[in-house]
Amino acid sequence: MWLGRGSRGIAGYPCGVSHAGPGAPRTSWGRAAVLVLGIPLGLVALAFAFALWVPSSGPTEAATVDATPVSDVTPAVPSTTPDPTTAPPDEPADEPTAEPAATPTGPDSQSPSSATGRSGRSDANRANPALDVVWRVETDDPVFFITVDDNLRDQAVADAALQIVRENQIPITAFLTTNYVGDDGDYFNEVTSFGGSIQNHTVTHPFLNSAGSDPYFEICTAQERLAAQFGDTPWMMRPPYGEPYFSGADPSAVEAASANCGVNRIVMWSAVVDNGKVSYNPGTTLQPGDIVLFHFWDPKFAEGLQMILDIGKANGLSPAPLEDYL
Ligand SMILES: [Zn+2]
């Protein structure tokens, strides 16, 4: 159902290591009673034996109480201090839930017209829970997919785009960078409310394979924050700048962090709309299964949306929920 650069099963890192306390050493003191009866050395022997007996018998059981904590669980998420200016006030202490609440899926659930919406997993996803890197969807359905990244910059632009989304009931998959969501949560809720969903685009938008980047913090913490703010735990992640996939650097750390944080689709793209222009890779026009990248901050976001709808219409294609195909 998708075209990836190889399907990778990720062994990943252990989510938690439980250290049981050492077994309590137990000492048996079946020391025989001291028998000293009526001889001149009896009192001396009794005192000597008593001196040996007293300190070794009384406290033995009490001393074997295991003081080791019941469990010493290593969290999957590194204990990086979140930015207090951006962290939601009610950030949950719990691990992110890898599996969102089950969405009823009927026989039509994979139909392009049946929008799962808001992060429900499709049957295709449930059938293949292993991590995959997706550049475009391999499908014969007359559909393409609209994804929008990052954050708002201009409210008038955002409003004009929302108007087009609303009029055309476009299922938008929004990849949000949590440090920049700010007060725009309502906007992102509404713009994804037509069969779309909110997904992971990290906390700070770094190059995930750069020396100073911590993929666990970037991916896992974004999972927690998006779940806390929007009520759905993402399962797609778009790496900022498409890295390390464009450069060909080793993606193992990014993929291990993704898999351990509940992400099983790393979503790239096969077409870009930027500043009123569209480019395709591969191909020269919109094709079934193309994943189109937009940015919320593009000053021509609204014009670009209308343009891709028109191109899709000319090619017999309609935007569909990406969730239903991954
Ligand atoms: Zn981005």
py3Dmol code that shows the C-alpha trace and the ligand (Angstrom):
import py3Dmol

protein = """\
ATOM      1  CA  MET A   1       0.000   0.000   0.000  1.00  0.00           C
ATOM      2  CA  TRP A   2       2.982   2.294   0.274  1.00  0.00           C
ATOM      3  CA  LEU A   3       6.287   2.786  -1.405  1.00  0.00           C
ATOM      4  CA  GLY A   4       9.066   3.019   1.080  1.00  0.00           C
ATOM      5  CA  ARG A   5      12.776   2.657   0.861  1.00  0.00           C
ATOM      6  CA  GLY A   6      12.603  -0.732   2.374  1.00  0.00           C
ATOM      7  CA  SER A   7      10.476  -1.939   5.194  1.00  0.00           C
ATOM      8  CA  ARG A   8      12.454  -1.923   8.348  1.00  0.00           C
ATOM      9  CA  GLY A   9      11.591  -3.805  11.435  1.00  0.00           C
ATOM     10  CA  ILE A  10      13.108  -1.951  14.324  1.00  0.00           C
ATOM     11  CA  ALA A  11      14.263  -3.918  17.256  1.00  0.00           C
ATOM     12  CA  GLY A  12      14.521  -0.694  19.188  1.00  0.00           C
ATOM     13  CA  TYR A  13      15.663  -0.053  22.654  1.00  0.00           C
ATOM     14  CA  PRO A  14      14.109  -1.561  25.741  1.00  0.00           C
ATOM     15  CA  CYS A  15      11.385   0.682  27.005  1.00  0.00           C
ATOM     16  CA  GLY A  16      11.974  -0.144  30.612  1.00  0.00           C
ATOM     17  CA  VAL A  17      14.332  -2.243  32.628  1.00  0.00           C
ATOM     18  CA  SER A  18      13.126  -3.503  35.918  1.00  0.00           C
ATOM     19  CA  HIS A  19      15.753  -4.221  38.493  1.00  0.00           C
ATOM     20  CA  ALA A  20      14.525  -6.670  41.066  1.00  0.00           C
ATOM     21  CA  GLY A  21      16.180  -6.362  44.433  1.00  0.00           C
ATOM     22  CA  PRO A  22      18.754  -8.933  45.350  1.00  0.00           C
ATOM     23  CA  GLY A  23      17.458 -12.006  47.066  1.00  0.00           C
ATOM     24  CA  ALA A  24      17.412 -11.539  50.819  1.00  0.00           C
ATOM     25  CA  PRO A  25      20.148 -13.594  52.394  1.00  0.00           C
ATOM     26  CA  ARG A  26      18.616 -15.692  55.038  1.00  0.00           C
ATOM     27  CA  THR A  27      20.631 -17.242  57.866  1.00  0.00           C
ATOM     28  CA  SER A  28      19.419 -20.131  59.864  1.00  0.00           C
ATOM     29  CA  TRP A  29      20.421 -20.083  63.450  1.00  0.00           C
ATOM     30  CA  GLY A  30      19.463 -23.398  64.874  1.00  0.00           C
ATOM     31  CA  ARG A  31      22.002 -23.074  67.501  1.00  0.00           C
ATOM     32  CA  ALA A  32      21.716 -25.746  70.203  1.00  0.00           C
ATOM     33  CA  ALA A  33      20.741 -24.686  73.586  1.00  0.00           C
ATOM     34  CA  VAL A  34      23.517 -24.223  75.946  1.00  0.00           C
ATOM     35  CA  LEU A  35      23.437 -26.747  78.684  1.00  0.00           C
ATOM     36  CA  VAL A  36      25.392 -25.904  81.696  1.00  0.00           C
ATOM     37  CA  LEU A  37      24.397 -27.697  84.768  1.00  0.00           C
ATOM     38  CA  GLY A  38      25.841 -27.622  88.211  1.00  0.00           C
ATOM     39  CA  ILE A  39      29.583 -27.805  87.671  1.00  0.00           C
ATOM     40  CA  PRO A  40      32.108 -25.170  88.772  1.00  0.00           C
ATOM     41  CA  LEU A  41      32.844 -23.943  85.252  1.00  0.00           C
ATOM     42  CA  GLY A  42      29.188 -23.845  84.392  1.00  0.00           C
ATOM     43  CA  LEU A  43      28.665 -20.186  85.068  1.00  0.00           C
ATOM     44  CA  VAL A  44      31.721 -19.210  83.062  1.00  0.00           C
ATOM     45  CA  ALA A  45      30.712 -21.392  80.115  1.00  0.00           C
ATOM     46  CA  LEU A  46      27.170 -20.098  80.283  1.00  0.00           C
ATOM     47  CA  ALA A  47      28.301 -16.492  80.179  1.00  0.00           C
ATOM     48  CA  PHE A  48      30.614 -17.201  77.253  1.00  0.00           C
ATOM     49  CA  ALA A  49      27.984 -19.028  75.269  1.00  0.00           C
ATOM     50  CA  PHE A  50      25.416 -16.371  75.977  1.00  0.00           C
ATOM     51  CA  ALA A  51      27.768 -13.669  74.747  1.00  0.00           C
ATOM     52  CA  LEU A  52      28.073 -15.526  71.408  1.00  0.00           C
ATOM     53  CA  TRP A  53      24.398 -16.243  71.153  1.00  0.00           C
ATOM     54  CA  VAL A  54      22.770 -12.947  71.842  1.00  0.00           C
ATOM     55  CA  PRO A  55      24.182 -10.705  69.060  1.00  0.00           C
ATOM     56  CA  SER A  56      23.812 -13.336  66.337  1.00  0.00           C
ATOM     57  CA  SER A  57      20.300 -14.525  66.883  1.00  0.00           C
ATOM     58  CA  GLY A  58      17.846 -11.804  67.818  1.00  0.00           C
ATOM     59  CA  PRO A  59      17.904  -9.337  64.892  1.00  0.00           C
ATOM     60  CA  THR A  60      18.578 -11.802  62.101  1.00  0.00           C
ATOM     61  CA  GLU A  61      15.142 -11.779  60.431  1.00  0.00           C
ATOM     62  CA  ALA A  62      14.663  -8.070  60.791  1.00  0.00           C
ATOM     63  CA  ALA A  63      18.002  -7.399  59.124  1.00  0.00           C
ATOM     64  CA  THR A  64      17.012  -9.327  56.022  1.00  0.00           C
ATOM     65  CA  VAL A  65      14.201  -6.951  55.021  1.00  0.00           C
ATOM     66  CA  ASP A  66      14.853  -5.979  51.449  1.00  0.00           C
ATOM     67  CA  ALA A  67      15.427  -2.246  51.313  1.00  0.00           C
ATOM     68  CA  THR A  68      15.780  -2.201  47.542  1.00  0.00           C
ATOM     69  CA  PRO A  69      12.972  -0.245  45.830  1.00  0.00           C
ATOM     70  CA  VAL A  70      10.255  -2.428  44.369  1.00  0.00           C
ATOM     71  CA  SER A  71      11.085  -1.293  40.891  1.00  0.00           C
ATOM     72  CA  ASP A  72      13.552   0.977  39.214  1.00  0.00           C
ATOM     73  CA  VAL A  73      12.047   1.537  35.823  1.00  0.00           C
ATOM     74  CA  THR A  74      14.017   3.354  33.200  1.00  0.00           C
ATOM     75  CA  PRO A  75      11.644   5.559  31.233  1.00  0.00           C
ATOM     76  CA  ALA A  76      11.629   5.380  27.441  1.00  0.00           C
ATOM     77  CA  VAL A  77      11.588   9.146  27.315  1.00  0.00           C
ATOM     78  CA  PRO A  78      14.774  10.857  28.442  1.00  0.00           C
ATOM     79  CA  SER A  79      14.302  13.159  31.365  1.00  0.00           C
ATOM     80  CA  THR A  80      15.070  16.254  29.392  1.00  0.00           C
ATOM     81  CA  THR A  81      13.750  19.378  30.974  1.00  0.00           C
ATOM     82  CA  PRO A  82      11.015  20.789  28.775  1.00  0.00           C
ATOM     83  CA  ASP A  83      11.009  24.413  27.866  1.00  0.00           C
ATOM     84  CA  PRO A  84       8.799  26.011  30.526  1.00  0.00           C
ATOM     85  CA  THR A  85       7.640  28.677  28.117  1.00  0.00           C
ATOM     86  CA  THR A  86       6.168  26.168  25.731  1.00  0.00           C
ATOM     87  CA  ALA A  87       5.257  23.092  27.733  1.00  0.00           C
ATOM     88  CA  PRO A  88       1.526  22.604  28.203  1.00  0.00           C
ATOM     89  CA  PRO A  89       0.621  23.266  31.831  1.00  0.00           C
ATOM     90  CA  ASP A  90      -0.951  19.871  32.243  1.00  0.00           C
ATOM     91  CA  GLU A  91       1.678  17.730  30.596  1.00  0.00           C
ATOM     92  CA  PRO A  92       0.885  14.138  31.557  1.00  0.00           C
ATOM     93  CA  ALA A  93       3.400  12.147  33.535  1.00  0.00           C
ATOM     94  CA  ASP A  94       2.412   8.927  31.861  1.00  0.00           C
ATOM     95  CA  GLU A  95       4.089   7.354  28.900  1.00  0.00           C
ATOM     96  CA  PRO A  96       2.464   8.241  25.610  1.00  0.00           C
ATOM     97  CA  THR A  97      -0.055   5.658  24.547  1.00  0.00           C
ATOM     98  CA  ALA A  98       1.190   3.922  21.464  1.00  0.00           C
ATOM     99  CA  GLU A  99      -2.222   2.744  20.468  1.00  0.00           C
ATOM    100  CA  PRO A 100      -4.957   5.372  20.273  1.00  0.00           C
ATOM    101  CA  ALA A 101      -8.478   4.536  21.263  1.00  0.00           C
ATOM    102  CA  ALA A 102      -9.882   2.094  18.792  1.00  0.00           C
ATOM    103  CA  THR A 103     -11.986   3.595  16.076  1.00  0.00           C
ATOM    104  CA  PRO A 104     -14.769   1.421  14.773  1.00  0.00           C
ATOM    105  CA  THR A 105     -13.742   0.141  11.382  1.00  0.00           C
ATOM    106  CA  GLY A 106     -16.327  -1.327   9.108  1.00  0.00           C
ATOM    107  CA  PRO A 107     -15.929  -2.940   5.722  1.00  0.00           C
ATOM    108  CA  ASP A 108     -15.819   0.500   4.117  1.00  0.00           C
ATOM    109  CA  SER A 109     -13.098   1.800   6.357  1.00  0.00           C
ATOM    110  CA  GLN A 110     -10.461   1.696   3.626  1.00  0.00           C
ATOM    111  CA  SER A 111     -12.616   3.440   1.107  1.00  0.00           C
ATOM    112  CA  PRO A 112     -11.220   6.850   0.248  1.00  0.00           C
ATOM    113  CA  SER A 113     -14.572   8.426   1.061  1.00  0.00           C
ATOM    114  CA  SER A 114     -14.604   6.976   4.567  1.00  0.00           C
ATOM    115  CA  ALA A 115     -12.467   9.352   6.544  1.00  0.00           C
ATOM    116  CA  THR A 116     -11.106   7.814   9.683  1.00  0.00           C
ATOM    117  CA  GLY A 117      -9.861  11.191  10.777  1.00  0.00           C
ATOM    118  CA  ARG A 118      -8.049  12.394  13.857  1.00  0.00           C
ATOM    119  CA  SER A 119      -5.424   9.735  14.201  1.00  0.00           C
ATOM    120  CA  GLY A 120      -7.400   6.545  13.970  1.00  0.00           C
ATOM    121  CA  ARG A 121      -5.342   3.698  12.603  1.00  0.00           C
ATOM    122  CA  SER A 122      -6.492   2.121   9.370  1.00  0.00           C
ATOM    123  CA  ASP A 123      -6.815  -1.605   8.815  1.00  0.00           C
ATOM    124  CA  ALA A 124      -3.693  -1.365   6.669  1.00  0.00           C
ATOM    125  CA  ASN A 125      -1.805   0.127   9.582  1.00  0.00           C
ATOM    126  CA  ARG A 126      -2.990  -2.493  11.991  1.00  0.00           C
ATOM    127  CA  ALA A 127      -2.011  -5.198   9.520  1.00  0.00           C
ATOM    128  CA  ASN A 128       1.520  -3.839   9.284  1.00  0.00           C
ATOM    129  CA  PRO A 129       2.561  -2.266  12.580  1.00  0.00           C
ATOM    130  CA  ALA A 130       6.284  -2.316  11.714  1.00  0.00           C
ATOM    131  CA  LEU A 131       7.972   0.988  11.063  1.00  0.00           C
ATOM    132  CA  ASP A 132       7.954   2.158   7.464  1.00  0.00           C
ATOM    133  CA  VAL A 133       9.329   5.171   5.666  1.00  0.00           C
ATOM    134  CA  VAL A 134       6.737   6.415   3.201  1.00  0.00           C
ATOM    135  CA  TRP A 135       7.435   8.713   0.251  1.00  0.00           C
ATOM    136  CA  ARG A 136       4.182   8.195  -1.616  1.00  0.00           C
ATOM    137  CA  VAL A 137       1.274   5.783  -1.462  1.00  0.00           C
ATOM    138  CA  GLU A 138       1.035   3.057  -4.038  1.00  0.00           C
ATOM    139  CA  THR A 139      -2.635   2.977  -4.988  1.00  0.00           C
ATOM    140  CA  ASP A 140      -4.867   2.821  -8.004  1.00  0.00           C
ATOM    141  CA  ASP A 141      -7.489   4.960  -6.291  1.00  0.00           C
ATOM    142  CA  PRO A 142      -7.912   8.420  -7.823  1.00  0.00           C
ATOM    143  CA  VAL A 143      -6.566  10.169  -4.738  1.00  0.00           C
ATOM    144  CA  PHE A 144      -3.696  12.300  -3.471  1.00  0.00           C
ATOM    145  CA  PHE A 145      -2.829  13.525  -0.011  1.00  0.00           C
ATOM    146  CA  ILE A 146      -2.372  17.034   1.401  1.00  0.00           C
ATOM    147  CA  THR A 147       0.035  17.474   4.284  1.00  0.00           C
ATOM    148  CA  VAL A 148       0.918  20.814   5.917  1.00  0.00           C
ATOM    149  CA  ASP A 149       3.894  21.387   8.190  1.00  0.00           C
ATOM    150  CA  ASP A 150       5.249  23.581  10.973  1.00  0.00           C
ATOM    151  CA  ASN A 151       3.216  26.519  12.288  1.00  0.00           C
ATOM    152  CA  LEU A 152       1.192  29.613  11.426  1.00  0.00           C
ATOM    153  CA  ARG A 153       2.812  32.926  10.657  1.00  0.00           C
ATOM    154  CA  ASP A 154       0.091  35.092   9.178  1.00  0.00           C
ATOM    155  CA  GLN A 155      -3.487  34.832  10.422  1.00  0.00           C
ATOM    156  CA  ALA A 156      -4.999  36.232   7.221  1.00  0.00           C
ATOM    157  CA  VAL A 157      -3.194  33.584   5.182  1.00  0.00           C
ATOM    158  CA  ALA A 158      -4.294  30.890   7.601  1.00  0.00           C
ATOM    159  CA  ASP A 159      -7.896  32.052   7.499  1.00  0.00           C
ATOM    160  CA  ALA A 160      -7.986  32.157   3.706  1.00  0.00           C
ATOM    161  CA  ALA A 161      -6.600  28.626   3.584  1.00  0.00           C
ATOM    162  CA  LEU A 162      -9.109  27.417   6.167  1.00  0.00           C
ATOM    163  CA  GLN A 163     -11.919  28.800   4.038  1.00  0.00           C
ATOM    164  CA  ILE A 164     -10.761  26.642   1.116  1.00  0.00           C
ATOM    165  CA  VAL A 165     -10.354  23.620   3.380  1.00  0.00           C
ATOM    166  CA  ARG A 166     -13.865  24.095   4.738  1.00  0.00           C
ATOM    167  CA  GLU A 167     -15.519  24.662   1.354  1.00  0.00           C
ATOM    168  CA  ASN A 168     -13.843  21.602  -0.157  1.00  0.00           C
ATOM    169  CA  GLN A 169     -13.887  19.423   2.966  1.00  0.00           C
ATOM    170  CA  ILE A 170     -10.178  18.731   2.556  1.00  0.00           C
ATOM    171  CA  PRO A 171      -8.671  16.115   4.879  1.00  0.00           C
ATOM    172  CA  ILE A 172      -5.519  17.898   6.060  1.00  0.00           C
ATOM    173  CA  THR A 173      -2.728  15.980   7.732  1.00  0.00           C
ATOM    174  CA  ALA A 174      -0.955  18.586   9.886  1.00  0.00           C
ATOM    175  CA  PHE A 175       2.608  17.885  11.020  1.00  0.00           C
ATOM    176  CA  LEU A 176       3.109  20.262  13.939  1.00  0.00           C
ATOM    177  CA  THR A 177       6.276  21.398  15.689  1.00  0.00           C
ATOM    178  CA  THR A 178       5.105  21.648  19.257  1.00  0.00           C
ATOM    179  CA  ASN A 179       7.254  24.573  20.423  1.00  0.00           C
ATOM    180  CA  TYR A 180       5.545  26.727  17.816  1.00  0.00           C
ATOM    181  CA  VAL A 181       1.909  25.698  18.215  1.00  0.00           C
ATOM    182  CA  GLY A 182       1.396  28.550  20.667  1.00  0.00           C
ATOM    183  CA  ASP A 183      -2.181  29.783  20.869  1.00  0.00           C
ATOM    184  CA  ASP A 184      -3.145  28.329  17.514  1.00  0.00           C
ATOM    185  CA  GLY A 185      -4.539  25.043  18.824  1.00  0.00           C
ATOM    186  CA  ASP A 186      -8.105  25.903  17.835  1.00  0.00           C
ATOM    187  CA  TYR A 187      -7.003  26.622  14.300  1.00  0.00           C
ATOM    188  CA  PHE A 188      -5.210  23.281  13.975  1.00  0.00           C
ATOM    189  CA  ASN A 189      -8.204  21.502  15.450  1.00  0.00           C
ATOM    190  CA  GLU A 190     -10.508  23.028  12.868  1.00  0.00           C
ATOM    191  CA  VAL A 191      -8.243  22.733   9.841  1.00  0.00           C
ATOM    192  CA  THR A 192      -7.862  18.984  10.479  1.00  0.00           C
ATOM    193  CA  SER A 193     -11.530  18.398  11.276  1.00  0.00           C
ATOM    194  CA  PHE A 194     -12.526  17.282   7.766  1.00  0.00           C
ATOM    195  CA  GLY A 195     -11.102  13.776   7.970  1.00  0.00           C
ATOM    196  CA  GLY A 196      -7.584  14.927   8.741  1.00  0.00           C
ATOM    197  CA  SER A 197      -5.313  14.487  11.701  1.00  0.00           C
ATOM    198  CA  ILE A 198      -2.527  16.078  13.729  1.00  0.00           C
ATOM    199  CA  GLN A 199       0.835  14.345  13.578  1.00  0.00           C
ATOM    200  CA  ASN A 200       4.388  14.686  14.861  1.00  0.00           C
ATOM    201  CA  HIS A 201       6.941  17.166  13.495  1.00  0.00           C
ATOM    202  CA  THR A 202       9.170  17.206  16.622  1.00  0.00           C
ATOM    203  CA  VAL A 203       9.500  19.702  19.463  1.00  0.00           C
ATOM    204  CA  THR A 204      12.095  22.151  18.116  1.00  0.00           C
ATOM    205  CA  HIS A 205      12.422  21.281  14.399  1.00  0.00           C
ATOM    206  CA  PRO A 206      16.090  20.236  14.409  1.00  0.00           C
ATOM    207  CA  PHE A 207      18.102  18.195  11.966  1.00  0.00           C
ATOM    208  CA  LEU A 208      17.423  14.940  13.801  1.00  0.00           C
ATOM    209  CA  ASN A 209      20.781  13.466  12.858  1.00  0.00           C
ATOM    210  CA  SER A 210      22.810  16.490  13.949  1.00  0.00           C
ATOM    211  CA  ALA A 211      25.259  16.083  16.802  1.00  0.00           C
ATOM    212  CA  GLY A 212      23.286  18.104  19.337  1.00  0.00           C
ATOM    213  CA  SER A 213      19.882  16.612  18.559  1.00  0.00           C
ATOM    214  CA  ASP A 214      18.163  14.137  20.842  1.00  0.00           C
ATOM    215  CA  PRO A 215      15.691  12.128  18.726  1.00  0.00           C
ATOM    216  CA  TYR A 216      14.035  10.626  21.808  1.00  0.00           C
ATOM    217  CA  PHE A 217      13.284  14.031  23.275  1.00  0.00           C
ATOM    218  CA  GLU A 218      12.221  15.494  19.934  1.00  0.00           C
ATOM    219  CA  ILE A 219       9.893  12.665  18.947  1.00  0.00           C
ATOM    220  CA  CYS A 220       8.657  11.275  22.268  1.00  0.00           C
ATOM    221  CA  THR A 221       8.037  14.647  23.900  1.00  0.00           C
ATOM    222  CA  ALA A 222       6.178  15.886  20.833  1.00  0.00           C
ATOM    223  CA  GLN A 223       3.995  12.761  21.081  1.00  0.00           C
ATOM    224  CA  GLU A 224       3.156  13.593  24.699  1.00  0.00           C
ATOM    225  CA  ARG A 225       2.470  17.267  24.054  1.00  0.00           C
ATOM    226  CA  LEU A 226       0.292  16.691  20.998  1.00  0.00           C
ATOM    227  CA  ALA A 227      -1.694  14.021  22.826  1.00  0.00           C
ATOM    228  CA  ALA A 228      -2.170  16.352  25.806  1.00  0.00           C
ATOM    229  CA  GLN A 229      -3.240  19.310  23.681  1.00  0.00           C
ATOM    230  CA  PHE A 230      -5.289  17.641  20.960  1.00  0.00           C
ATOM    231  CA  GLY A 231      -6.421  14.396  22.560  1.00  0.00           C
ATOM    232  CA  ASP A 232      -4.954  12.033  19.975  1.00  0.00           C
ATOM    233  CA  THR A 233      -1.563  10.374  20.048  1.00  0.00           C
ATOM    234  CA  PRO A 234       0.152  10.699  16.660  1.00  0.00           C
ATOM    235  CA  TRP A 235       1.480   7.686  14.829  1.00  0.00           C
ATOM    236  CA  MET A 236       3.046   9.475  11.879  1.00  0.00           C
ATOM    237  CA  MET A 237       6.190  11.568  12.113  1.00  0.00           C
ATOM    238  CA  ARG A 238       7.692  13.837   9.490  1.00  0.00           C
ATOM    239  CA  PRO A 239      11.372  14.504  10.095  1.00  0.00           C
ATOM    240  CA  PRO A 240      12.289  18.186   9.755  1.00  0.00           C
ATOM    241  CA  TYR A 241      14.023  18.913   6.444  1.00  0.00           C
ATOM    242  CA  GLY A 242      13.355  15.302   5.467  1.00  0.00           C
ATOM    243  CA  GLU A 243      16.548  14.337   7.261  1.00  0.00           C
ATOM    244  CA  PRO A 244      18.362  12.016   7.564  1.00  0.00           C
ATOM    245  CA  TYR A 245      16.683  10.548   4.480  1.00  0.00           C
ATOM    246  CA  PHE A 246      17.676  13.153   1.933  1.00  0.00           C
ATOM    247  CA  SER A 247      21.312  13.138   2.941  1.00  0.00           C
ATOM    248  CA  GLY A 248      21.447   9.380   3.221  1.00  0.00           C
ATOM    249  CA  ALA A 249      22.814   9.517   6.762  1.00  0.00           C
ATOM    250  CA  ASP A 250      22.213   6.663   9.156  1.00  0.00           C
ATOM    251  CA  PRO A 251      18.533   6.803  10.192  1.00  0.00           C
ATOM    252  CA  SER A 252      18.741   4.132  12.895  1.00  0.00           C
ATOM    253  CA  ALA A 253      18.584   6.492  15.882  1.00  0.00           C
ATOM    254  CA  VAL A 254      15.610   8.360  14.426  1.00  0.00           C
ATOM    255  CA  GLU A 255      13.814   5.146  13.604  1.00  0.00           C
ATOM    256  CA  ALA A 256      14.492   3.573  16.984  1.00  0.00           C
ATOM    257  CA  ALA A 257      13.146   6.653  18.752  1.00  0.00           C
ATOM    258  CA  SER A 258      10.099   6.735  16.468  1.00  0.00           C
ATOM    259  CA  ALA A 259       9.286   3.080  17.010  1.00  0.00           C
ATOM    260  CA  ASN A 260       9.675   3.349  20.767  1.00  0.00           C
ATOM    261  CA  CYS A 261       7.461   6.409  20.957  1.00  0.00           C
ATOM    262  CA  GLY A 262       4.493   4.908  19.112  1.00  0.00           C
ATOM    263  CA  VAL A 263       5.265   6.191  15.600  1.00  0.00           C
ATOM    264  CA  ASN A 264       5.200   3.584  12.854  1.00  0.00           C
ATOM    265  CA  ARG A 265       5.071   5.723   9.708  1.00  0.00           C
ATOM    266  CA  ILE A 266       7.800   8.208   8.890  1.00  0.00           C
ATOM    267  CA  VAL A 267       6.144  10.318   6.223  1.00  0.00           C
ATOM    268  CA  MET A 268       8.177  12.032   3.502  1.00  0.00           C
ATOM    269  CA  TRP A 269       6.617  13.524   0.358  1.00  0.00           C
ATOM    270  CA  SER A 270       6.524  13.235  -3.433  1.00  0.00           C
ATOM    271  CA  ALA A 271       5.375  16.752  -4.369  1.00  0.00           C
ATOM    272  CA  VAL A 272       5.886  20.217  -2.898  1.00  0.00           C
ATOM    273  CA  VAL A 273       3.748  23.333  -3.193  1.00  0.00           C
ATOM    274  CA  ASP A 274       5.698  26.407  -2.176  1.00  0.00           C
ATOM    275  CA  ASN A 275       5.057  30.079  -2.877  1.00  0.00           C
ATOM    276  CA  GLY A 276       2.516  29.322  -5.580  1.00  0.00           C
ATOM    277  CA  LYS A 277       4.637  26.760  -7.406  1.00  0.00           C
ATOM    278  CA  VAL A 278       4.434  22.981  -7.467  1.00  0.00           C
ATOM    279  CA  SER A 279       7.232  20.502  -8.032  1.00  0.00           C
ATOM    280  CA  TYR A 280       7.039  16.738  -8.326  1.00  0.00           C
ATOM    281  CA  ASN A 281       9.460  14.017  -7.408  1.00  0.00           C
ATOM    282  CA  PRO A 282       9.065  11.750  -9.241  1.00  0.00           C
ATOM    283  CA  GLY A 283       7.100  12.773 -12.333  1.00  0.00           C
ATOM    284  CA  THR A 284       5.909  15.958 -13.944  1.00  0.00           C
ATOM    285  CA  THR A 285       2.321  16.117 -12.789  1.00  0.00           C
ATOM    286  CA  LEU A 286       0.107  14.987  -9.936  1.00  0.00           C
ATOM    287  CA  GLN A 287      -0.334  11.218  -9.811  1.00  0.00           C
ATOM    288  CA  PRO A 288      -2.475   8.869  -7.728  1.00  0.00           C
ATOM    289  CA  GLY A 289      -0.893   8.388  -4.326  1.00  0.00           C
ATOM    290  CA  ASP A 290       1.200  11.553  -4.301  1.00  0.00           C
ATOM    291  CA  ILE A 291       1.852  13.034  -0.863  1.00  0.00           C
ATOM    292  CA  VAL A 292       1.957  16.806  -1.261  1.00  0.00           C
ATOM    293  CA  LEU A 293       3.900  18.992   1.170  1.00  0.00           C
ATOM    294  CA  PHE A 294       2.702  22.469   2.139  1.00  0.00           C
ATOM    295  CA  HIS A 295       3.700  24.804   4.981  1.00  0.00           C
ATOM    296  CA  PHE A 296       1.248  26.743   7.130  1.00  0.00           C
ATOM    297  CA  TRP A 297       3.575  29.747   6.977  1.00  0.00           C
ATOM    298  CA  ASP A 298       3.741  29.873   3.164  1.00  0.00           C
ATOM    299  CA  PRO A 299       2.415  33.344   2.204  1.00  0.00           C
ATOM    300  CA  LYS A 300       0.687  31.675  -0.759  1.00  0.00           C
ATOM    301  CA  PHE A 301      -0.669  28.721   1.231  1.00  0.00           C
ATOM    302  CA  ALA A 302      -4.271  29.441   0.222  1.00  0.00           C
ATOM    303  CA  GLU A 303      -3.470  29.990  -3.456  1.00  0.00           C
ATOM    304  CA  GLY A 304      -1.374  26.823  -3.418  1.00  0.00           C
ATOM    305  CA  LEU A 305      -4.253  24.808  -2.003  1.00  0.00           C
ATOM    306  CA  GLN A 306      -6.611  26.009  -4.715  1.00  0.00           C
ATOM    307  CA  MET A 307      -3.957  25.323  -7.329  1.00  0.00           C
ATOM    308  CA  ILE A 308      -3.404  21.704  -6.254  1.00  0.00           C
ATOM    309  CA  LEU A 309      -7.157  21.105  -6.078  1.00  0.00           C
ATOM    310  CA  ASP A 310      -7.441  22.378  -9.650  1.00  0.00           C
ATOM    311  CA  ILE A 311      -4.538  20.226 -10.830  1.00  0.00           C
ATOM    312  CA  GLY A 312      -6.053  17.241  -9.071  1.00  0.00           C
ATOM    313  CA  LYS A 313      -9.415  17.864 -10.694  1.00  0.00           C
ATOM    314  CA  ALA A 314      -7.803  18.128 -14.125  1.00  0.00           C
ATOM    315  CA  ASN A 315      -6.115  14.780 -13.481  1.00  0.00           C
ATOM    316  CA  GLY A 316      -9.261  13.157 -12.054  1.00  0.00           C
ATOM    317  CA  LEU A 317      -7.867  13.110  -8.503  1.00  0.00           C
ATOM    318  CA  SER A 318      -9.330  14.163  -5.149  1.00  0.00           C
ATOM    319  CA  PRO A 319      -7.633  14.715  -1.789  1.00  0.00           C
ATOM    320  CA  ALA A 320      -8.132  11.789   0.589  1.00  0.00           C
ATOM    321  CA  PRO A 321      -7.288  11.128   4.249  1.00  0.00           C
ATOM    322  CA  LEU A 322      -3.711   9.945   4.498  1.00  0.00           C
ATOM    323  CA  GLU A 323      -4.657   7.992   7.599  1.00  0.00           C
ATOM    324  CA  ASP A 324      -6.818   5.632   5.584  1.00  0.00           C
ATOM    325  CA  TYR A 325      -3.920   4.577   3.365  1.00  0.00           C
ATOM    326  CA  LEU A 326      -1.055   4.106   5.797  1.00  0.00           C
TER     327      LEU A 326
END
"""
ligand_1 = """\
1
ZN
Zn 9.132 21.560 8.996
"""
view = py3Dmol.view(width=600, height=400)
view.addModel(protein, "pdb")
view.setStyle({"model": 0}, {"cartoon": {"style": "trace"}})
view.addModel(ligand_1, "xyz")
view.setStyle({"model": 1}, {"stick": {}})
view.zoomTo()
view.show()
